Amino acid sequence: MLAGRAATLRGADEGVRPSTSFRERGWRLHYRRRFDTTFCDPVLKPMLKTLLTTLLLAVSATAQTASPNWRTRLADAMPLLGHRNWILVVDSAYPLQTSPGIETIDTNASQIEVVRAVLAAIDRSPQVRPVVFMDAELPFVTDEDAPGVTTYRSEVTPLLQDYQVDQLPHEKIISNVDEAGKTFHVLVLKTNMTIPYTSVFIRLDCKYWSAEQEKRLRAKMAAAMNK
């Protein structure tokens, strides 16, 4: 008896793992059988599938609800935006840029609808006014190559007639936006437009301080330094 006990202690000292007890093996077998029976039961299996589908649909619906509404995001952003920030209304193939300040939202709305909403939001703001840039390529795109472009030009021109509009090559505008996004926030609103060179790029400037006022200020400062 003492020899058997010594052998047991020696086995423990040598790191020998004791065998699983009969009771523990019984528990494992019992719960495994219950698990297999539950998930293979012809009545419970369809119920579990339905429950799983419902949970997945609920998660999907929650994710969609959590996606930002572009009108809400625009309204939330406007009080924070100032001069040197940008708002872009772009066609569906506009590239997803990686500069840290660039935020892109898929509106799933028409180009004209989004342009109209953005200009209205800027007009209502007390602090900023728009300086609009458009692709220099747009006037040369034909309906033969891009059906609907003439209609688009006839719709967007009246929307922009009261604003300063500058035309630059498309790649130059993208480069300017990318550079601005390294320091300043840029809000990009993608539309469902499928005509090239139709994007409207809006650089925000100070509404209550014009370029002429800034020029006069700098002239006075220079004159004071030269005295």
C-alpha positions as CSV (number, residue, x, y, z in Angstrom):
1,M,0.0,0.0,0.0
2,L,2.8,2.4,0.9
3,A,4.6,1.4,-2.2
4,G,1.6,2.2,-4.4
5,R,1.2,5.6,-2.7
6,A,4.9,6.3,-3.2
7,A,4.5,5.5,-6.9
8,T,1.6,7.9,-7.2
9,L,3.5,10.7,-5.6
10,R,6.5,9.9,-7.7
11,G,4.4,10.1,-10.8
12,A,3.1,13.5,-9.8
13,D,6.6,14.7,-9.0
14,E,7.8,13.6,-12.5
15,G,5.0,15.6,-14.2
16,V,2.9,12.7,-15.2
17,R,-0.6,13.9,-16.0
18,P,-3.3,11.9,-14.1
19,S,-5.8,10.2,-16.4
20,T,-9.3,11.7,-16.8
21,S,-11.7,10.4,-14.2
22,F,-14.5,8.1,-15.3
23,R,-17.0,10.7,-14.0
24,E,-15.5,13.5,-16.1
25,R,-15.5,11.3,-19.2
26,G,-19.1,10.6,-18.5
27,W,-20.0,14.3,-18.3
28,R,-18.3,15.1,-21.6
29,L,-20.0,12.3,-23.4
30,H,-23.4,13.3,-21.9
31,Y,-23.2,17.0,-23.1
32,R,-21.7,16.0,-26.5
33,R,-24.7,13.7,-27.1
34,R,-27.1,16.5,-26.0
35,F,-25.4,19.0,-28.3
36,D,-25.5,16.6,-31.3
37,T,-29.1,15.7,-30.6
38,T,-30.2,19.4,-30.3
39,F,-28.6,20.5,-33.6
40,C,-29.7,17.4,-35.5
41,D,-33.2,17.3,-34.2
42,P,-35.6,17.6,-37.2
43,V,-37.9,20.0,-35.3
44,L,-35.3,22.2,-33.7
45,K,-33.0,22.5,-36.7
46,P,-35.3,24.7,-38.8
47,M,-36.1,26.8,-35.8
48,L,-32.4,27.4,-35.2
49,K,-31.9,28.4,-38.8
50,T,-34.8,30.8,-38.7
51,L,-33.4,32.4,-35.5
52,L,-29.9,32.7,-37.0
53,T,-31.3,34.3,-40.2
54,T,-33.3,36.8,-38.1
55,L,-30.2,37.8,-36.1
56,L,-28.2,38.3,-39.2
57,L,-30.9,40.5,-40.8
58,A,-31.2,42.5,-37.6
59,V,-27.4,43.1,-37.6
60,S,-27.5,44.1,-41.3
61,A,-30.4,46.5,-40.7
62,T,-28.5,48.1,-37.8
63,A,-25.4,48.6,-39.9
64,Q,-27.4,50.3,-42.6
65,T,-29.2,52.6,-40.2
66,A,-25.9,53.5,-38.7
67,S,-24.6,54.7,-42.1
68,P,-24.5,58.5,-42.2
69,N,-27.3,60.2,-44.2
70,W,-25.5,62.6,-46.6
71,R,-27.9,65.5,-45.9
72,T,-27.5,65.1,-42.1
73,R,-23.7,64.8,-42.5
74,L,-23.7,68.0,-44.6
75,A,-25.7,69.9,-42.1
76,D,-23.5,68.7,-39.2
77,A,-20.3,69.6,-41.1
78,M,-21.3,73.1,-42.2
79,P,-20.8,75.0,-38.9
80,L,-17.3,73.5,-38.6
81,L,-16.1,74.3,-42.1
82,G,-14.2,77.4,-43.0
83,H,-11.9,78.9,-45.6
84,R,-9.6,76.3,-47.2
85,N,-12.0,73.5,-46.6
86,W,-13.6,71.8,-49.6
87,I,-16.9,70.2,-50.5
88,L,-16.9,68.0,-53.6
89,V,-19.9,66.7,-55.5
90,V,-18.5,64.0,-57.8
91,D,-19.5,61.3,-60.3
92,S,-19.6,57.7,-59.3
93,A,-16.1,56.9,-60.7
94,Y,-14.3,59.6,-58.7
95,P,-11.4,57.9,-57.0
96,L,-11.3,57.2,-53.2
97,Q,-8.5,59.4,-52.0
98,T,-6.3,58.5,-49.0
99,S,-5.2,61.9,-47.7
100,P,-6.2,61.9,-44.0
101,G,-8.5,64.9,-44.2
102,I,-10.7,63.5,-47.0
103,E,-14.1,62.1,-46.0
104,T,-16.1,60.3,-48.7
105,I,-19.8,59.6,-48.5
106,D,-21.9,57.7,-51.1
107,T,-25.1,59.7,-51.5
108,N,-26.9,57.4,-54.0
109,A,-28.5,60.6,-55.2
110,S,-28.4,62.6,-58.5
111,Q,-25.6,65.0,-59.2
112,I,-28.0,68.0,-59.7
113,E,-29.8,67.2,-56.4
114,V,-26.6,67.1,-54.4
115,V,-25.1,70.2,-56.0
116,R,-28.3,72.1,-55.3
117,A,-28.4,71.0,-51.7
118,V,-24.7,71.9,-51.1
119,L,-25.0,75.3,-52.6
120,A,-28.1,76.0,-50.5
121,A,-26.3,74.9,-47.3
122,I,-23.3,77.2,-48.1
123,D,-25.6,80.1,-48.8
124,R,-27.3,79.6,-45.5
125,S,-24.0,79.6,-43.6
126,P,-22.8,82.9,-42.0
127,Q,-19.1,82.1,-42.4
128,V,-18.3,80.7,-45.9
129,R,-18.9,81.3,-49.6
130,P,-18.2,79.0,-52.5
131,V,-15.4,79.2,-55.0
132,V,-16.4,76.7,-57.7
133,F,-14.0,74.6,-59.9
134,M,-15.1,72.4,-62.8
135,D,-13.2,70.2,-65.1
136,A,-11.9,72.0,-68.2
137,E,-12.6,68.9,-70.2
138,L,-16.4,69.1,-69.7
139,P,-17.2,71.5,-72.5
140,F,-15.5,69.2,-75.0
141,V,-17.3,66.0,-74.0
142,T,-20.0,65.0,-76.6
143,D,-23.2,63.1,-76.4
144,E,-21.8,60.7,-78.9
145,D,-19.1,59.7,-76.3
146,A,-21.2,60.3,-73.2
147,P,-24.9,60.3,-73.7
148,G,-26.7,62.9,-71.5
149,V,-23.8,65.3,-71.1
150,T,-25.5,68.1,-73.0
151,T,-28.5,67.8,-70.7
152,Y,-26.3,67.9,-67.7
153,R,-24.5,71.0,-68.8
154,S,-27.8,72.7,-69.4
155,E,-29.0,71.8,-65.9
156,V,-25.8,72.6,-63.9
157,T,-25.1,76.0,-65.6
158,P,-28.1,77.8,-64.1
159,L,-27.2,76.5,-60.7
160,L,-23.8,78.0,-60.9
161,Q,-24.5,81.3,-62.6
162,D,-24.4,83.4,-59.4
163,Y,-21.0,82.0,-58.4
164,Q,-17.4,82.4,-59.3
165,V,-16.5,79.3,-61.5
166,D,-13.0,78.5,-62.5
167,Q,-12.0,75.7,-64.9
168,L,-8.9,73.6,-64.5
169,P,-7.7,70.2,-65.9
170,H,-9.2,67.3,-64.0
171,E,-5.9,66.0,-62.8
172,K,-4.9,69.4,-61.5
173,I,-8.0,69.8,-59.4
174,I,-7.6,66.3,-58.0
175,S,-4.0,67.1,-57.1
176,N,-5.1,70.4,-55.4
177,V,-7.8,68.5,-53.4
178,D,-5.3,65.8,-52.4
179,E,-2.8,68.4,-51.2
180,A,-5.5,70.3,-49.2
181,G,-6.6,67.0,-47.6
182,K,-3.3,66.6,-45.9
183,T,-4.1,69.6,-43.7
184,F,-7.7,70.6,-44.1
185,H,-11.0,68.7,-44.1
186,V,-12.5,67.8,-47.5
187,L,-16.1,66.4,-47.7
188,V,-16.6,64.3,-50.8
189,L,-20.2,63.5,-51.8
190,K,-20.4,60.8,-54.4
191,T,-23.5,60.7,-56.6
192,N,-25.0,58.2,-59.1
193,M,-23.7,60.2,-62.0
194,T,-22.1,58.1,-64.8
195,I,-20.9,60.9,-67.1
196,P,-17.2,61.8,-66.9
197,Y,-15.8,65.2,-66.0
198,T,-19.1,66.3,-64.4
199,S,-17.8,66.8,-60.8
200,V,-18.3,70.1,-59.0
201,F,-15.4,71.1,-56.7
202,I,-16.2,73.8,-54.2
203,R,-13.4,75.4,-52.2
204,L,-14.8,77.4,-49.3
205,D,-13.7,80.9,-48.6
206,C,-14.5,83.4,-45.9
207,K,-17.9,85.1,-46.4
208,Y,-17.3,88.1,-44.3
209,W,-13.8,88.9,-45.5
210,S,-13.2,89.3,-49.3
211,A,-10.1,89.0,-51.3
212,E,-10.2,92.8,-51.9
213,Q,-10.3,93.4,-48.1
214,E,-7.4,91.0,-47.6
215,K,-5.4,92.8,-50.4
216,R,-6.0,96.2,-48.7
217,L,-4.9,94.8,-45.4
218,R,-1.7,93.5,-46.7
219,A,-0.9,96.8,-48.5
220,K,-1.4,98.7,-45.2
221,M,0.8,96.3,-43.3
222,A,3.6,96.6,-46.0
223,A,3.3,100.3,-45.9
224,A,3.6,100.4,-42.2
225,M,6.7,98.2,-42.2
226,N,8.4,100.5,-44.8
227,K,8.1,103.6,-42.7
